[in-house]
């Protein structure tokens, strides 16, 4: 049996102009991600990384092309946490897993927020809010995990703990993962592949397999091999 594959084919994605000319973000972009693969997406700010995640998630349907083989359920961490301000941290996670407050509480504990279950978003720091959003994305036990800068706003100690949490999840469940980051250390420690976007419209300029020396997360990973 052939391995399942997330197949992304974007003929064109253009944002309409107002005072400015329309902006074409992608044209003739093609990307395949194997089942269980962790694919890291990097490139300059504004190149279209977050737009690509929105297209893959199905939230953005205003493009010409197709996304096939999309597994479900989908867990998504947006560039901003997008917590509902009238719900506690616990309830913000539980909305992803209705009626499973115990699971929601367990995931808050996993991201280091035990004792903050009843805090509202306005009482949380930026890093804490991001961890609530990460807990929400992981609580659904996703088959497809989309992460937009998951370690932004986190101090290095906390970021290291969140990387370890993701490593554990990748090893246990192997969700197909597309992660945006500007940090190549994160890319090489977490990813199976690094995709580099460049230009306008954006194109894939490098598609590199990760070659690891040592255990995952050892910090001894390196990007090796030719672009695919």
Buried (B, 14 or more C-beta within 10 A) or exposed (E): EEEBBBBBBBEBBBEEEEEEEEBBBBBEBEBBBBBBBBBBBBBBEEBBBBBBBBBBBEEBEEBEBEBEBBBEEBBBBBBBBEBEEEBBBBBBBBEBBEEBBEBBBBBBEBBBBEEBBEBBBEEBEEBBBBBBBBBBBBBBBBBBBBBBBBBBBBEEEBBBBBBEBBBEBBEEEEBBBBBBBBBBEBBBBBBBBBBBBEEBBBBBEBBBBBEBEEEBBEEEBEBEEEEE
